[in-house]
Structures are given as structure tokens and as C-alpha cells.
Amino acid sequence: MEQNKIKTGTLLNAYCDSIGGTLSDIVSVLKKKEFEDTFESFYILPSVFNTDLDRGFSVINYDLNEALASAEDIEDLKKLNIRLLMDFVLNHISVLSPQFQDILKYGDDSKYRDFFIDWNKFWEGCGEIGEGGYIIPRDEYLSKMFFRKAGLPILMVRFPDGRDVPYWNTFYQEVNYPDLNAYDLVRDLGLQYTAAQQIAAIFNEAGKNKKDADFGRWDKYKAQVLEYADSRRTYLGQMDLNIKSDLVWDYYRDTLKKLADYGASIVRLDAFAYAPKEPGSPNFLNDPGTWVLLEQIHQIAEEYKLNLLPEIHASYEEKIYETLADKGYMVYDFFLPGLVIDAFERKNGSYLKKWMDEVIEKKISTVNMLGCHDGIPLLDLKGLLPEESIQNVIQTTVKRGGYVKDLQGAKNVYYQVNATYYSALGESDQRMLMARALQLFMPGKPQIWYLDLFAGKNDYEGMRRAGEGGHKEINRTNLTMEQVEEALTKDVVKKQLEMLRLRNTCPVFSEDAEITSELNGSAMRIVWQNACGKAELDLDFEKETYEIRIS
């Protein structure tokens, strides 16, 4: 399989409200002289679409979010010769999607009844029904499963006939019970008004634990009132799609066409490895199901001249990146952020060079990065960095204010550490510039997180505002236009922009360049060379110095 040729120019990465508050504000910044020729592409995160949760990754539909973006903004980006990378979330869509709302309204009569995965239908014959009304698969099946949260990934959905039907829900869910009022209880349940007043107060004051409220003297009405409350409950969440449904494939095709119509040239496939599911097989990286799905999506994408960037986190030792590369896809370089921190801490770039040599030797097409909307990857480093070095990366970043994200809350299964990359480097301008130079001299397409560019620090207030589970907001600060103007006066920002312009315009940085590297103690040299000339980066991790030369 061959994808279209990918340009290796620089790629801006931001939410559409990351600067100023709207995509229009970002466009106005990109029109500034300081940004001339700095970016070839722009990866706009999916809050640009009609979404509700997870800062955009719970998609209601792929219409533009009219509060944040417009068709004119997209056209303005094209006029700046900036190509687009957009997200397509394959595994799930929001409960607020028209498809899921149709199920809530019509139940078994909905045309979308099997658009999502009915848990009990999926596991029929593979376990026993428990007290909760859903099948508990036997251990022989559960042992192969990988869950992103505690418990079984189920959302119990109330059908119009009063039945609760379990649907597969890998990621976020929230069930809410609207407050009751006495008038409704009198009208719909026939309660006396005074009793209804007291019962409503008991229920409403129970907060999030409404179902466990103590009804006291009104306990005889509890079952009736709770059943009534259940009939009115509302949901938030991301519901897994049933890829065996023809309607899902119609949805996939319609979505890819819409992204192409926006002008996207690259489509990042989010959470695609969770989509293929079969009883008796893993629900993550199902082999061969994952690769069959990817090839089917590729065939549709080809019709619209779209390149695919599959997003997947797996340890280095699993070699999933190599499988993707062998199949002709671009690979996310989730190894680079941790390798750079390790090189600074050990004052030696040996593991960084090892990875760089592998990318060059195996001709792996990468999109590399330092910071991003998620955290600094840790799980990915297993097998590439020794465990002691991974722990050192964790300890160093946490000591500098970062927060470790674990899988399923297990403290021995690290996943990522949340911090701005500038703060992870000790808020050192020199290290930030060295890290940027390293990234830009690595093979592949450099993805630049907007907050790194402006040397953003850990946002603890943002985390507090987000509440429980809001650790990622530490690296998602929305900048005002005034903050951007102030940042543009700083050398650490000016010098990054100069490097980006060089990387984006110098003809030495091309797909046909020969890339070599040397390591001598704490010193490292990286050279790009082609018929146009030579670009050299010399840096020293102990002295914390770097120099770029172009000939």
C-alpha cells in the first residue's frame, strides 16, 4: 500500500480556540510577519467540529463548531498555503449524536438499533447475565480484554418501553438525573402535593447520589419515584460503533468526504485500534481485525486523496510502529519526547541516536513531536529506554510539576506524564531551543504544539478549574492575543520561529536528503545533505549548547 507523498514541512498543532478564542484569531496570528513561512500545515484538533466532551474527541457530528470556526477561516488558511490535518474518531461518537438520540427515542424500532454495540448481543453465549442485567463474560474472554476504566465498559440505556439495554462504552460516560419537582410528581405519579414536595427535596439534595437517597418516612414511594427518575435520566459519553453495521460504513464514508471537502490532506485516525471487536479476541489491537479495518478505511480515503495518520500508543517492544510503517502508513513518533528528556538528564543522546538510526535505516515516515494535547508518552518507551531511565524521566518531570497518568488507576502501569514541555525541561529557554533544534533535525514531519512555541508553563489553575480528571489541562492553556504579543518579544520564541522558517523553507530539508548522525560523549551532530547543500546541527547535552550551520 502506498499513500500520497507527504511533505515534511512543519505542522502547527492547536485547538481552534487555543489562541484568542476562535480559529479566526489563530488565522490572524499566522498572517503576522513573524509567522511568515513558518508552517506548511495545521493540525486543528477536533473541537473545530460539533462536539461535547473530551475537548473535542466526543464528536456529535463533523459540522464546523459555529461558536469557534467558520468556512471563511478554513478558506483563509488555504490562502496562506497552509494544508490541513484533521481528526476522524473511528471507534466512537457522542451520545448526543443523531444516531444515538434516535435509539433513545425509538428503541428497538430505531434504524440505528445496531449502529452501536449491544453488549448482550455481542457476548451472547459467552457468559451469564448478572444482577445488573448485562452479561458477565467468562474469564477465558475477559483475560484478553483491555479496559480504559474500572469495571466493564457498559452504559445502561433506558429504552422507551422501560427496559435497560447495555451498550459498549470504552471511554467516558456520565449519567445524570434531573431534579424532580412536586408538580411533576403530582401530575405523573398521583402523589399528594405535600408529600411530593418533601420527596423532591430529599431526591434533589442527594446531589450525585440521588439513587441512594434515604427517603425516610416516604420509603414506600421510593421504588416508584426512582423508576420515574430513571425514565428521565440523561447521558453524556462516547459510544462505541458497531463496524459490522452497513450504516456505520456509510457514516465513515460520509465523514471522510466531509473532511476532504474542508480541504484536509491528512486525516489522523483517533482510537482506531479499539474499533474491531470479536468475542475471544482482544478489544484493542485485534489482529487481524485492526489491519483489515485500516485497509478498508484507506481504500475509502484514497477516493478522496486523503493520507491517513493512524494514532496508536503501544510499547516500542511490541513493534506496532514497524507494522504500520511496513504497511505504508506514517507513524507517530511518540518516542522522541521522552528520549530528548532522557538525553538531557543523562547528558548523553545514545538512545536518541539509536532511534534516529532506526528511522533512517528502515525508512519510517514519521510525524514527530515534543509536547501535544495529551501528555508526554511513557508507555511507548518500554523496550527502547531501560526501565531505570523511564523512571528517571517520570521522576524528573514530576519534580518539575508534572502529573503521571496511569492506566485504569494502576500505579504500576504508567501511561503518560502531563506537563508542558517547557516545564518538563525545567523552564530553561536554552533547553527548549536545543529540544526544538533536535526535533527539526530529526527525520519526519515536525508537529509543533502551540504552547511549546510560546514557552508555556504548567497551568495548575487550569487543572483546578477542570476538577477531577482534569490533569491534561496543565498543557492546554488558552492564550489571549495580548499574551501572544508579549511572547513574541521573547528570544526563546523568536529563535524558535527562525528555526521553523529555516526548516520549512531551506531546500536541504527535503524527502530526498541523506540524514546522518554522530555521537561523541555528550556531543551529538546531525547532518542533512542533498544536491542543494548541507545543514548541520551540533549540540552538547552537558554544556547545553547548540549551533546550526547551513552551507
Beta strands, then each sheet from edge to edge (+ up, - down):
strand 1: 11-14
strand 2: 41-44
strand 3: 49-53
strand 4: 58-64
strand 5: 83-89
strand 6: 92-94
strand 7: 127-129
strand 8: 135-137
strand 9: 154-158
strand 10: 164-168
strand 11: 173-176
strand 12: 234-240
strand 13: 264-270
strand 14: 307-310
strand 15: 331-333
strand 16: 366-369
strand 17: 376-377
strand 18: 403-406
strand 19: 414-418
strand 20: 445-449
strand 21: 514-520
strand 22: 523-530
strand 23: 533-540
strand 24: 545-550
sheet 1: 14+ 13+ 5+ 2+ 1+ 20+ 16+ 15+
sheet 2: 3+ 4-
sheet 3: 6+ 12- 11+
sheet 4: 7+ 8-
sheet 5: 9+ 10-
sheet 6: 17+ 19- 18+
sheet 7: 21+ 22- 23+ 24-
end
